[in-house]
Amino acid sequence: MTETAKALAPTAREAIAEALQQSVAETAVTTMLAQNFHWNVTGMAFGPLHALFQQIYEDHFTAQDDLAERIRALDVPAEGTLAGMLKRSKVSEHEGSATDQEMIRKMLDAQETLAATLAGAGQTAAEHGDTLTEDLCIARGQAHEKFAWFLRAHLA
């Protein structure tokens, strides 16, 4: 356990870790969603969307690790199963085919959901004085808001 985590009460560590678990779950589901869309996008916007979906899943894959490692730094086990993440996540998978516009809207919704979840996790961390987790959540929330902006631009 890190020195910063040692300074937190056990109940604070648990509350912060629980908020981060939600963030990891939604990030993991969104990673796979982006990869699915990357593989299956078609149409006139294939090139830019194929690249954007790849940028998203690569970013999110790294983010999952950062968030899960923060949970471990708080001395709490991180959820490591897809089933557990799917059960917890407010972001859902997409089955079947979708148009490029449907993909964009689904991914936009996922990014906005992630930004909101991370804002809540950051607030929980702030309430308990965990500035390191708060900072991580702010940075991740900003990344998701930027991806949401990129996706919205494709709908204009």
DSSP file (Angstrom, degrees, kcal/mol; ACC not computed):
  #  RESIDUE AA STRUCTURE BP1 BP2  ACC     N-H-->O    O-->H-N    N-H-->O    O-->H-N    TCO  KAPPA ALPHA  PHI   PSI    X-CA   Y-CA   Z-CA
    1    1 A M              0   0    0      0, 0.0    73,-0.1     0, 0.0    72,-0.1   0.000 360.0 360.0 360.0 139.0    0.0    0.0    0.0
    2    2 A T     >  -     0   0    0     71,-1.3     4,-2.2     1,-0.1     5,-0.1  -0.295 360.0-112.9 -74.5 162.5    1.3    3.4   -0.8
    3    3 A E  H  > S+     0   0    0      1,-0.2     4,-1.2     2,-0.2    -1,-0.1   0.884 118.8  53.8 -62.1 -38.8    1.9    6.1    1.8
    4    4 A T  H  4 S+     0   0    0      1,-0.2     3,-0.4     2,-0.2     4,-0.3   0.919 110.0  46.7 -62.1 -43.7   -0.9    8.2    0.4
    5    5 A A  H >4 S+     0   0    0      1,-0.2     3,-1.6    68,-0.2    -2,-0.2   0.865 105.1  60.2 -67.1 -36.5   -3.3    5.2    0.7
    6    6 A K  H 3< S+     0   0    0     -4,-2.2    -1,-0.2     1,-0.3    -2,-0.2   0.816  98.1  60.0 -60.7 -29.4   -2.1    4.5    4.2
    7    7 A A  T 3< S+     0   0    0     -4,-1.2     2,-0.3    -3,-0.4    -1,-0.3   0.648  92.5  85.0 -74.2 -13.6   -3.3    8.0    5.2
    8    8 A L  S <  S-     0   0    0     -3,-1.6   121,-0.1    -4,-0.3   120,-0.0  -0.661  86.5-112.7 -90.8 143.4   -6.8    7.1    4.2
    9    9 A A     >  -     0   0    0     -2,-0.3     4,-2.5   119,-0.2     3,-0.5  -0.389  31.2-112.2 -65.3 150.2   -9.3    5.4    6.5
   10   10 A P  H  > S+     0   0    0      0, 0.0     4,-2.2     0, 0.0     5,-0.2   0.870 119.3  52.8 -54.2 -38.5  -10.2    1.9    5.3
   11   11 A T  H  > S+     0   0    0      2,-0.2     4,-2.2     1,-0.2     5,-0.2   0.861 108.6  50.5 -66.8 -33.9  -13.8    3.0    4.6
   12   12 A A  H  > S+     0   0    0     -3,-0.5     4,-2.6     2,-0.2     5,-0.3   0.928 109.5  50.0 -67.7 -45.2  -12.4    5.9    2.4
   13   13 A R  H  X S+     0   0    0     -4,-2.5     4,-2.7     1,-0.2    -2,-0.2   0.912 112.0  48.6 -59.0 -42.5  -10.2    3.5    0.5
   14   14 A E  H  X S+     0   0    0     -4,-2.2     4,-2.4    -5,-0.2    -1,-0.2   0.915 111.9  48.2 -64.6 -44.0  -13.2    1.1   -0.1
   15   15 A A  H  X S+     0   0    0     -4,-2.2     4,-1.8     2,-0.2    -2,-0.2   0.914 115.0  45.0 -64.5 -42.8  -15.5    4.0   -1.3
   16   16 A I  H  X S+     0   0    0     -4,-2.6     4,-2.2     2,-0.2    -2,-0.2   0.927 113.3  50.1 -66.5 -44.9  -12.8    5.3   -3.6
   17   17 A A  H  X S+     0   0    0     -4,-2.7     4,-2.6    -5,-0.3    -2,-0.2   0.887 108.0  53.8 -61.9 -39.4  -12.0    1.9   -5.0
   18   18 A E  H  X S+     0   0    0     -4,-2.4     4,-1.6     2,-0.2    -1,-0.2   0.911 109.2  48.1 -62.0 -42.4  -15.7    1.1   -5.6
   19   19 A A  H  X S+     0   0    0     -4,-1.8     4,-1.5     1,-0.2    -1,-0.2   0.889 113.0  48.6 -64.8 -38.4  -16.0    4.3   -7.6
   20   20 A L  H  X S+     0   0    0     -4,-2.2     4,-2.8     2,-0.2    -2,-0.2   0.859 104.2  59.5 -69.8 -34.7  -12.9    3.3   -9.6
   21   21 A Q  H  X S+     0   0    0     -4,-2.6     4,-2.6     1,-0.2    -1,-0.2   0.910 104.8  50.6 -58.9 -41.3  -14.2   -0.2  -10.1
   22   22 A Q  H  X S+     0   0    0     -4,-1.6     4,-2.3     1,-0.2    -1,-0.2   0.911 110.6  49.5 -61.3 -42.4  -17.2    1.4  -11.9
   23   23 A S  H  X S+     0   0    0     -4,-1.5     4,-2.2     2,-0.2    -2,-0.2   0.901 110.9  48.8 -64.5 -42.4  -14.7    3.4  -14.1
   24   24 A V  H  X S+     0   0    0     -4,-2.8     4,-2.8     2,-0.2    -2,-0.2   0.932 111.2  50.5 -63.1 -45.6  -12.7    0.3  -14.9
   25   25 A A  H  X S+     0   0    0     -4,-2.6     4,-2.3     1,-0.2     5,-0.2   0.936 113.4  43.9 -59.5 -48.3  -15.7   -1.7  -15.9
   26   26 A E  H  X S+     0   0    0     -4,-2.3     4,-2.2     1,-0.2    -1,-0.2   0.857 113.5  51.7 -68.2 -34.1  -17.1    1.0  -18.2
   27   27 A T  H  X S+     0   0    0     -4,-2.2     4,-2.3    -5,-0.2    -1,-0.2   0.913 110.1  49.5 -66.5 -42.1  -13.7    1.7  -19.7
   28   28 A A  H  X S+     0   0    0     -4,-2.8     4,-1.9     2,-0.2    -2,-0.2   0.929 112.7  45.9 -63.8 -45.6  -13.2   -2.1  -20.4
   29   29 A V  H  X S+     0   0    0     -4,-2.3     4,-2.2     1,-0.2    -1,-0.2   0.903 113.9  49.2 -64.9 -40.3  -16.7   -2.4  -22.1
   30   30 A T  H  X S+     0   0    0     -4,-2.2     4,-2.6     2,-0.2    -1,-0.2   0.848 106.0  57.7 -68.8 -33.1  -16.0    0.8  -24.1
   31   31 A T  H  X S+     0   0    0     -4,-2.3     4,-2.1     2,-0.2    -1,-0.2   0.950 110.8  42.3 -58.5 -49.0  -12.6   -0.5  -25.2
   32   32 A M  H  X S+     0   0    0     -4,-1.9     4,-2.7     2,-0.2    -2,-0.2   0.868 111.9  55.0 -68.1 -35.9  -14.2   -3.6  -26.7
   33   33 A L  H  X S+     0   0    0     -4,-2.2     4,-2.4     2,-0.2    -1,-0.2   0.928 109.6  47.1 -60.6 -45.5  -17.0   -1.5  -28.2
   34   34 A A  H  X S+     0   0    0     -4,-2.6     4,-2.5     2,-0.2    -2,-0.2   0.885 112.3  49.7 -64.7 -38.7  -14.5    0.7  -29.9
   35   35 A Q  H  X S+     0   0    0     -4,-2.1     4,-2.3     2,-0.2    -2,-0.2   0.915 109.6  51.5 -67.7 -41.4  -12.6   -2.3  -31.2
   36   36 A N  H  X S+     0   0    0     -4,-2.7     4,-1.6     1,-0.2    -2,-0.2   0.936 113.5  44.3 -56.9 -48.3  -15.8   -3.8  -32.5
   37   37 A F  H  X S+     0   0    0     -4,-2.4     4,-1.8     1,-0.2    -2,-0.2   0.874 109.8  56.3 -68.0 -36.5  -16.6   -0.6  -34.4
   38   38 A H  H  < S+     0   0    0     -4,-2.5    -1,-0.2     1,-0.2    -2,-0.2   0.915 111.9  43.3 -58.2 -44.1  -13.0   -0.3  -35.6
   39   39 A W  H  < S+     0   0    0     -4,-2.3    -1,-0.2     1,-0.2    -2,-0.2   0.820 123.9  34.5 -70.7 -31.3  -13.3   -3.8  -37.1
   40   40 A N  H  < S+     0   0    0     -4,-1.6    58,-0.2    -5,-0.2    -2,-0.2   0.411  79.6 122.1-113.9   0.6  -16.8   -3.3  -38.6
   41   41 A V     <  +     0   0    0     -4,-1.8     2,-0.3    -3,-0.2    58,-0.1  -0.400  33.5 169.5 -67.3 142.3  -17.1    0.3  -39.7
   42   42 A T        +     0   0    0     -2,-0.1     3,-0.3     7,-0.0    58,-0.2  -0.870  24.0  63.3-139.4 173.0  -18.0    0.8  -43.4
   43   43 A G  S >  S-     0   0    0     -2,-0.3     3,-1.9     1,-0.2     4,-0.2  -0.450  96.7 -40.8 105.4-175.0  -19.1    3.6  -45.6
   44   44 A M  T 3  S+     0   0    0      1,-0.3     3,-0.3    -2,-0.1    -1,-0.2   0.763 134.1  51.0 -62.5 -27.4  -17.7    7.0  -46.8
   45   45 A A  T 3> S+     0   0    0     -3,-0.3     4,-2.4     1,-0.2     5,-0.4   0.181  74.9 117.4 -96.1  18.1  -16.3    7.8  -43.4
   46   46 A F  H <> S+     0   0    0     -3,-1.9     4,-3.3     1,-0.2     5,-0.3   0.927  71.9  49.7 -50.4 -54.6  -14.4    4.5  -43.1
   47   47 A G  H  > S+     0   0    0     -3,-0.3     4,-2.1    -4,-0.2    -1,-0.2   0.937 115.9  37.8 -56.3 -57.1  -10.9    5.9  -43.0
   48   48 A P  H  > S+     0   0    0      0, 0.0     4,-2.4     0, 0.0    -1,-0.2   0.880 120.8  46.1 -66.8 -35.4  -11.4    8.6  -40.3
   49   49 A L  H  X S+     0   0    0     -4,-2.4     4,-3.1     2,-0.2     5,-0.3   0.904 109.9  53.5 -73.1 -39.4  -13.7    6.5  -38.2
   50   50 A H  H  X S+     0   0    0     -4,-3.3     4,-1.6    -5,-0.4    -1,-0.2   0.930 114.2  43.5 -56.4 -45.8  -11.5    3.4  -38.4
   51   51 A A  H  X S+     0   0    0     -4,-2.1     4,-2.5    -5,-0.3    -2,-0.2   0.900 114.0  49.7 -67.9 -42.0   -8.6    5.5  -37.1
   52   52 A L  H  X S+     0   0    0     -4,-2.4     4,-2.5     2,-0.2    -2,-0.2   0.929 109.8  50.1 -65.4 -45.1  -10.7    7.3  -34.4
   53   53 A F  H  X S+     0   0    0     -4,-3.1     4,-2.5     1,-0.2    -1,-0.2   0.880 111.6  49.9 -61.7 -36.3  -12.1    4.0  -33.1
   54   54 A Q  H  X S+     0   0    0     -4,-1.6     4,-2.5    -5,-0.3     5,-0.3   0.923 108.9  51.4 -66.2 -43.6   -8.5    2.6  -32.9
   55   55 A Q  H  X S+     0   0    0     -4,-2.5     4,-2.1     1,-0.2    -2,-0.2   0.905 111.7  49.1 -58.4 -41.0   -7.3    5.8  -31.1
   56   56 A I  H  X S+     0   0    0     -4,-2.5     4,-2.9     2,-0.2     5,-0.2   0.956 112.0  45.1 -65.3 -51.0  -10.1    5.3  -28.6
   57   57 A Y  H  X S+     0   0    0     -4,-2.5     4,-2.1     1,-0.2    -2,-0.2   0.871 113.4  50.3 -67.7 -32.5   -9.5    1.6  -27.9
   58   58 A E  H  X S+     0   0    0     -4,-2.5     4,-1.5     2,-0.2    -1,-0.2   0.926 113.5  45.9 -67.2 -42.5   -5.7    2.1  -27.6
   59   59 A D  H  X S+     0   0    0     -4,-2.1     4,-2.1    -5,-0.3    -2,-0.2   0.933 114.5  48.0 -61.1 -46.7   -6.3    5.0  -25.1
   60   60 A H  H  X S+     0   0    0     -4,-2.9     4,-2.5     1,-0.2    -1,-0.2   0.836 104.5  58.9 -68.5 -33.7   -8.8    3.1  -23.1
   61   61 A F  H  X S+     0   0    0     -4,-2.1     4,-1.3    -5,-0.2    -1,-0.2   0.935 110.6  42.9 -60.7 -44.8   -6.7   -0.1  -22.9
   62   62 A T  H  X S+     0   0    0     -4,-1.5     4,-2.1     1,-0.2    -2,-0.2   0.890 111.7  55.5 -65.8 -39.3   -4.0    1.9  -21.2
   63   63 A A  H  X S+     0   0    0     -4,-2.1     4,-2.8     1,-0.2     5,-0.3   0.880 100.9  58.0 -63.2 -38.7   -6.6    3.7  -19.0
   64   64 A Q  H  X S+     0   0    0     -4,-2.5     4,-2.7     1,-0.2    -1,-0.2   0.931 108.6  46.5 -55.4 -45.3   -8.0    0.4  -17.7
   65   65 A D  H  X S+     0   0    0     -4,-1.3     4,-2.7     2,-0.2    -1,-0.2   0.915 111.5  50.4 -64.9 -44.4   -4.6   -0.5  -16.4
   66   66 A D  H  X S+     0   0    0     -4,-2.1     4,-1.5     2,-0.2    -2,-0.2   0.921 114.3  44.4 -60.2 -44.9   -4.0    2.9  -14.8
   67   67 A L  H  X S+     0   0    0     -4,-2.8     4,-1.8     2,-0.2    -2,-0.2   0.922 114.6  48.0 -67.8 -44.1   -7.4    2.8  -13.0
   68   68 A A  H  X S+     0   0    0     -4,-2.7     4,-2.1    -5,-0.3    -2,-0.2   0.886 110.0  52.7 -65.2 -38.1   -7.0   -0.8  -11.9
   69   69 A E  H  X S+     0   0    0     -4,-2.7     4,-2.1     1,-0.2    -1,-0.2   0.837 106.1  54.0 -67.0 -30.9   -3.5   -0.1  -10.6
   70   70 A R  H  X S+     0   0    0     -4,-1.5     4,-1.2     2,-0.2    -1,-0.2   0.895 106.4  52.4 -68.0 -38.3   -4.8    2.8   -8.6
   71   71 A I  H ><>S+     0   0    0     -4,-1.8     5,-1.6     1,-0.2     3,-0.5   0.931 110.7  47.5 -59.8 -44.5   -7.3    0.5   -7.0
   72   72 A R  H ><5S+     0   0    0     -4,-2.1     3,-2.0     1,-0.2    -2,-0.2   0.863 105.1  58.7 -65.8 -35.5   -4.5   -1.9   -6.1
   73   73 A A  H 3<5S+     0   0    0     -4,-2.1   -71,-1.3     1,-0.3    -1,-0.2   0.787 101.7  55.9 -63.6 -25.0   -2.5    1.1   -4.7
   74   74 A L  T <<5S-     0   0    0     -4,-1.2    -1,-0.3    -3,-0.5    -2,-0.2   0.388 121.8-113.5 -84.4   3.2   -5.5    1.6   -2.4
   75   75 A D  T < 5S+     0   0    0     -3,-2.0    -3,-0.2     1,-0.3    -2,-0.1   0.843  77.7 124.1  67.6  37.2   -4.9   -2.0   -1.3
   76   76 A V      < -     0   0    0     -5,-1.6    -1,-0.3   -63,-0.1    -2,-0.2  -0.979  67.4-108.6-124.1 138.3   -8.2   -3.2   -2.7
   77   77 A P        -     0   0    0      0, 0.0     2,-0.4     0, 0.0     3,-0.0  -0.407  32.6-131.3 -64.9 140.9   -8.5   -6.1   -5.3
   78   78 A A        -     0   0    0     -2,-0.1     2,-0.2     1,-0.0   -10,-0.1  -0.761  23.5-107.3 -93.9 139.0   -9.4   -4.9   -8.8
   79   79 A E        +     0   0    0     -2,-0.4    -1,-0.0     1,-0.1   -11,-0.0  -0.457  39.9 176.5 -62.0 130.1  -12.2   -6.7  -10.7
   80   80 A G        +     0   0    0     -2,-0.2     2,-0.4   -12,-0.0    -1,-0.1   0.238  41.6  93.8-125.8  14.2  -10.6   -8.7  -13.4
   81   81 A T     >  -     0   0    0      1,-0.1     4,-2.0     0, 0.0     5,-0.2  -0.875  63.7-142.0-112.6 144.0  -13.4  -10.6  -15.1
   82   82 A L  H  > S+     0   0    0     -2,-0.4     4,-3.1     2,-0.2     5,-0.3   0.908 105.3  55.1 -63.3 -41.3  -15.3   -9.6  -18.2
   83   83 A A  H  > S+     0   0    0      1,-0.2     4,-2.1     2,-0.2    -1,-0.2   0.917 108.8  47.7 -58.7 -43.8  -18.5  -10.9  -16.7
   84   84 A G  H  > S+     0   0    0      2,-0.2     4,-1.8     1,-0.2    -1,-0.2   0.887 113.3  47.8 -64.9 -39.2  -18.0   -8.8  -13.7
   85   85 A M  H  X S+     0   0    0     -4,-2.0     4,-2.5     2,-0.2    -2,-0.2   0.912 111.3  49.6 -69.3 -42.5  -17.3   -5.7  -15.7
   86   86 A L  H  < S+     0   0    0     -4,-3.1    -2,-0.2     1,-0.2    -1,-0.2   0.890 111.1  50.7 -62.4 -38.7  -20.3   -6.3  -18.0
   87   87 A K  H  < S+     0   0    0     -4,-2.1    -1,-0.2    -5,-0.3    -2,-0.2   0.890 117.4  38.7 -65.7 -39.4  -22.5   -6.7  -15.0
   88   88 A R  H  < S+     0   0    0     -4,-1.8    -2,-0.2    -5,-0.2    -1,-0.2   0.816  94.7 101.0 -81.1 -32.7  -21.3   -3.5  -13.4
   89   89 A S     <  -     0   0    0     -4,-2.5   -66,-0.1    -5,-0.1   -67,-0.0  -0.225  54.5-158.6 -66.8 139.1  -21.0   -1.3  -16.5
   90   90 A K  S    S+     0   0    0    -68,-0.2     2,-0.4    20,-0.1    -1,-0.1   0.560  81.5  81.2 -84.0 -12.5  -23.6    1.4  -17.5
   91   91 A V  S    S-     0   0    0     19,-0.1     2,-0.3    22,-0.0    -2,-0.1  -0.804  74.6-154.0 -91.8 134.2  -22.1    1.1  -21.0
   92   92 A S        -     0   0    0     -2,-0.4    -2,-0.1     1,-0.1    18,-0.1  -0.737  15.2-107.9-109.7 158.9  -23.4   -1.9  -22.9
   93   93 A E        -     0   0    0     -2,-0.3     2,-0.5    -7,-0.1    -1,-0.1  -0.243  28.2-127.5 -70.2 167.4  -22.0   -3.9  -25.8
   94   94 A H        -     0   0    0      2,-0.0     2,-0.4     4,-0.0     4,-0.1  -0.986  22.7-165.9-121.2 123.1  -23.4   -3.6  -29.3
   95   95 A E        +     0   0    0     -2,-0.5     2,-0.1     2,-0.1     0, 0.0  -0.834  50.8  10.1-107.3 146.6  -24.4   -6.8  -31.0
   96   96 A G  S    S-     0   0    0     -2,-0.4     2,-0.1     2,-0.0    -2,-0.0  -0.265 101.6 -34.0  84.9-173.6  -25.0   -7.1  -34.7
   97   97 A S        -     0   0    0     -2,-0.1     2,-0.3     0, 0.0    -2,-0.1  -0.392  54.4-175.8 -83.1 161.0  -24.4   -4.7  -37.5
   98   98 A A        -     0   0    0    -58,-0.2     2,-0.1    -2,-0.1    -2,-0.0  -0.986  26.4-113.3-151.3 149.9  -24.7   -0.9  -37.2
   99   99 A T     >  -     0   0    0     -2,-0.3     4,-2.4     1,-0.1     5,-0.2  -0.365  38.8-105.3 -75.0 165.6  -24.4    2.1  -39.5
  100  100 A D  H  > S+     0   0    0      1,-0.2     4,-2.3     2,-0.2     5,-0.1   0.887 123.5  52.0 -60.1 -37.7  -21.5    4.4  -39.1
  101  101 A Q  H  > S+     0   0    0      2,-0.2     4,-2.4     1,-0.2    -1,-0.2   0.880 108.7  49.7 -67.2 -38.4  -23.9    7.0  -37.6
  102  102 A E  H  > S+     0   0    0      2,-0.2     4,-2.5     1,-0.2    -1,-0.2   0.894 110.6  51.1 -65.7 -39.4  -25.2    4.4  -35.1
  103  103 A M  H  X S+     0   0    0     -4,-2.4     4,-2.7     2,-0.2     5,-0.2   0.931 110.1  49.2 -62.0 -45.4  -21.6    3.6  -34.1
  104  104 A I  H  X S+     0   0    0     -4,-2.3     4,-2.8     1,-0.2    -2,-0.2   0.937 112.6  46.9 -60.7 -47.4  -20.8    7.2  -33.6
  105  105 A R  H  X S+     0   0    0     -4,-2.4     4,-2.4     2,-0.2    -1,-0.2   0.905 113.5  48.1 -63.2 -42.1  -23.9    7.8  -31.4
  106  106 A K  H  X S+     0   0    0     -4,-2.5     4,-1.9     2,-0.2    -1,-0.2   0.912 114.9  45.4 -64.8 -42.7  -23.3    4.6  -29.4
  107  107 A M  H  X S+     0   0    0     -4,-2.7     4,-2.4     2,-0.2    -2,-0.2   0.875 111.1  53.4 -69.7 -37.0  -19.6    5.6  -28.8
  108  108 A L  H  X S+     0   0    0     -4,-2.8     4,-2.4    -5,-0.2     5,-0.2   0.930 108.7  49.3 -61.4 -45.8  -20.5    9.2  -28.0
  109  109 A D  H  X S+     0   0    0     -4,-2.4     4,-2.4     1,-0.2    -2,-0.2   0.902 110.6  51.1 -60.1 -41.5  -23.0    7.9  -25.3
  110  110 A A  H  X S+     0   0    0     -4,-1.9     4,-2.6     2,-0.2    -1,-0.2   0.909 110.0  49.1 -63.0 -42.4  -20.2    5.7  -23.9
  111  111 A Q  H  X S+     0   0    0     -4,-2.4     4,-2.5     2,-0.2    -2,-0.2   0.905 112.2  47.9 -64.9 -41.4  -17.8    8.6  -23.8
  112  112 A E  H  X S+     0   0    0     -4,-2.4     4,-2.0     2,-0.2    -1,-0.2   0.887 111.6  50.6 -67.2 -38.0  -20.3   10.8  -22.0
  113  113 A T  H  X S+     0   0    0     -4,-2.4     4,-2.7    -5,-0.2    -2,-0.2   0.931 111.3  48.4 -62.9 -45.7  -21.1    8.1  -19.6
  114  114 A L  H  X S+     0   0    0     -4,-2.6     4,-2.8     1,-0.2     5,-0.2   0.913 109.3  52.2 -61.7 -43.5  -17.4    7.5  -18.8
  115  115 A A  H  X S+     0   0    0     -4,-2.5     4,-1.9     1,-0.2    -1,-0.2   0.913 112.7  45.7 -59.9 -42.0  -16.8   11.3  -18.3
  116  116 A A  H  X S+     0   0    0     -4,-2.0     4,-2.2     2,-0.2    -2,-0.2   0.912 112.4  50.3 -67.9 -42.6  -19.7   11.4  -15.8
  117  117 A T  H  X S+     0   0    0     -4,-2.7     4,-2.4     1,-0.2    -2,-0.2   0.921 112.4  47.2 -61.2 -43.9  -18.6    8.3  -14.0
  118  118 A L  H  X S+     0   0    0     -4,-2.8     4,-2.7     2,-0.2    -1,-0.2   0.851 108.1  55.2 -69.2 -33.6  -15.1    9.6  -13.6
  119  119 A A  H  X S+     0   0    0     -4,-1.9     4,-2.1    -5,-0.2    -1,-0.2   0.918 110.7  46.6 -62.2 -41.7  -16.4   13.0  -12.4
  120  120 A G  H  X S+     0   0    0     -4,-2.2     4,-2.3     2,-0.2    -2,-0.2   0.907 111.9  49.4 -65.9 -41.6  -18.2   11.1   -9.7
  121  121 A A  H  X S+     0   0    0     -4,-2.4     4,-2.4     2,-0.2    -2,-0.2   0.905 110.8  50.8 -63.9 -40.7  -15.2    9.0   -8.8
  122  122 A G  H  X S+     0   0    0     -4,-2.7     4,-2.6     1,-0.2    -1,-0.2   0.891 109.0  51.3 -62.8 -39.6  -13.1   12.2   -8.7
  123  123 A Q  H  X S+     0   0    0     -4,-2.1     4,-2.5     2,-0.2    -2,-0.2   0.907 109.1  50.5 -64.3 -41.7  -15.6   13.8   -6.4
  124  124 A T  H  X S+     0   0    0     -4,-2.3     4,-1.1     2,-0.2    -2,-0.2   0.931 111.9  48.0 -60.4 -45.3  -15.6   10.7   -4.1
  125  125 A A  H ><>S+     0   0    0     -4,-2.4     5,-2.8     1,-0.2     3,-0.6   0.919 111.1  50.7 -61.4 -43.6  -11.8   10.9   -4.0
  126  126 A A  H ><5S+     0   0    0     -4,-2.6     3,-1.4     1,-0.2    -1,-0.2   0.899 104.9  56.7 -62.0 -41.2  -11.9   14.6   -3.2
  127  127 A E  H 3<5S+     0   0    0     -4,-2.5    -1,-0.2     1,-0.3    -2,-0.2   0.787 112.5  42.6 -61.7 -26.4  -14.3   14.2   -0.4
  128  128 A H  T <<5S-     0   0    0     -4,-1.1    -1,-0.3    -3,-0.6    -2,-0.2   0.346 117.7-110.5-102.1   4.9  -11.8   11.8    1.2
  129  129 A G  T < 5 +     0   0    0     -3,-1.4     2,-1.3    -4,-0.3    -3,-0.2   0.710  68.9 143.4  77.0  20.2   -8.8   13.9    0.5
  130  130 A D     >< +     0   0    0     -5,-2.8     4,-2.2     1,-0.2    -1,-0.2  -0.689  16.6 169.5 -94.4  83.8   -7.3   11.5   -2.1
  131  131 A T  H  > S+     0   0    0     -2,-1.3     4,-2.5     1,-0.2    -1,-0.2   0.791  71.1  59.8 -69.1 -28.0   -5.8   14.1   -4.5
  132  132 A L  H  > S+     0   0    0      2,-0.2     4,-2.0     1,-0.2    -1,-0.2   0.936 110.6  40.5 -66.5 -45.1   -3.9   11.4   -6.5
  133  133 A T  H  > S+     0   0    0      2,-0.2     4,-2.6     1,-0.2     5,-0.2   0.906 113.9  54.3 -68.0 -40.9   -7.1    9.6   -7.4
  134  134 A E  H  X S+     0   0    0     -4,-2.2     4,-2.4     1,-0.2    -2,-0.2   0.924 108.9  48.8 -57.4 -44.8   -8.9   12.8   -8.0
  135  135 A D  H  X S+     0   0    0     -4,-2.5     4,-2.5     2,-0.2    -1,-0.2   0.910 110.4  50.4 -62.5 -43.8   -6.2   14.0  -10.4
  136  136 A L  H  X S+     0   0    0     -4,-2.0     4,-2.5     1,-0.2    -1,-0.2   0.921 111.7  48.4 -60.2 -44.6   -6.3   10.6  -12.3
  137  137 A C  H  X S+     0   0    0     -4,-2.6     4,-2.7     2,-0.2    -2,-0.2   0.884 110.5  50.8 -65.5 -39.2  -10.1   10.9  -12.6
  138  138 A I  H  X S+     0   0    0     -4,-2.4     4,-2.3    -5,-0.2    -2,-0.2   0.942 111.7  47.3 -63.1 -47.0  -10.0   14.5  -13.8
  139  139 A A  H  X S+     0   0    0     -4,-2.5     4,-1.7     1,-0.2    -2,-0.2   0.917 114.9  45.8 -62.0 -43.4   -7.4   13.6  -16.5
  140  140 A R  H  X S+     0   0    0     -4,-2.5     4,-2.1     2,-0.2    -1,-0.2   0.904 110.9  53.1 -67.4 -40.1   -9.4   10.6  -17.7
  141  141 A G  H  X S+     0   0    0     -4,-2.7     4,-2.3     1,-0.2    -1,-0.2   0.900 107.9  51.3 -60.6 -40.5  -12.6   12.6  -17.7
  142  142 A Q  H  X S+     0   0    0     -4,-2.3     4,-2.0     1,-0.2    -1,-0.2   0.884 107.6  52.9 -63.9 -38.3  -11.0   15.2  -19.9
  143  143 A A  H  X S+     0   0    0     -4,-1.7     4,-2.2     1,-0.2    -2,-0.2   0.910 110.5  47.1 -63.3 -41.7   -9.9   12.5  -22.3
  144  144 A H  H  X S+     0   0    0     -4,-2.1     4,-2.3     1,-0.2    -2,-0.2   0.874 110.1  52.1 -70.1 -36.3  -13.4   11.2  -22.6
  145  145 A E  H  X S+     0   0    0     -4,-2.3     4,-2.0     2,-0.2    -1,-0.2   0.872 109.5  50.8 -65.9 -34.7  -14.9   14.6  -23.1
  146  146 A K  H  X S+     0   0    0     -4,-2.0     4,-2.4     2,-0.2    -2,-0.2   0.926 110.1  48.4 -68.0 -43.8  -12.4   15.2  -25.9
  147  147 A F  H  X S+     0   0    0     -4,-2.2     4,-2.4     1,-0.2    -2,-0.2   0.895 109.4  54.0 -62.0 -37.9  -13.3   11.9  -27.6
  148  148 A A  H  X S+     0   0    0     -4,-2.3     4,-2.7     2,-0.2    -1,-0.2   0.909 107.8  50.2 -61.2 -41.5  -17.0   12.9  -27.2
  149  149 A W  H  X S+     0   0    0     -4,-2.0     4,-2.0     2,-0.2    -2,-0.2   0.931 109.7  50.4 -61.7 -46.4  -16.2   16.2  -29.0
  150  150 A F  H  X S+     0   0    0     -4,-2.4     4,-0.7     1,-0.2    -2,-0.2   0.912 113.0  46.4 -58.1 -43.0  -14.4   14.3  -31.8
  151  151 A L  H >X S+     0   0    0     -4,-2.4     3,-1.0     1,-0.2     4,-0.5   0.909 108.9  54.0 -68.3 -42.3  -17.4   12.0  -32.2
  152  152 A R  H >X S+     0   0    0     -4,-2.7     3,-1.5     1,-0.3     4,-0.7   0.865 100.9  61.7 -58.3 -36.1  -20.0   14.9  -32.1
  153  153 A A  H 3< S+     0   0    0     -4,-2.0     3,-0.4     1,-0.3    -1,-0.3   0.791  98.4  56.8 -62.9 -27.0  -18.0   16.5  -34.9
  154  154 A H  H << S+     0   0    0     -3,-1.0    -1,-0.3    -4,-0.7    -2,-0.2   0.644 104.3  53.5 -77.4 -14.7  -18.8   13.5  -37.1
  155  155 A L  H <<        0   0    0     -3,-1.5    -1,-0.2    -4,-0.5    -2,-0.2   0.572 360.0 360.0 -94.0 -10.7  -22.5   14.1  -36.5
  156  156 A A     <        0   0    0     -4,-0.7    -1,-0.2    -3,-0.4    -2,-0.1   0.485 360.0 360.0 -68.6 360.0  -22.5   17.7  -37.7
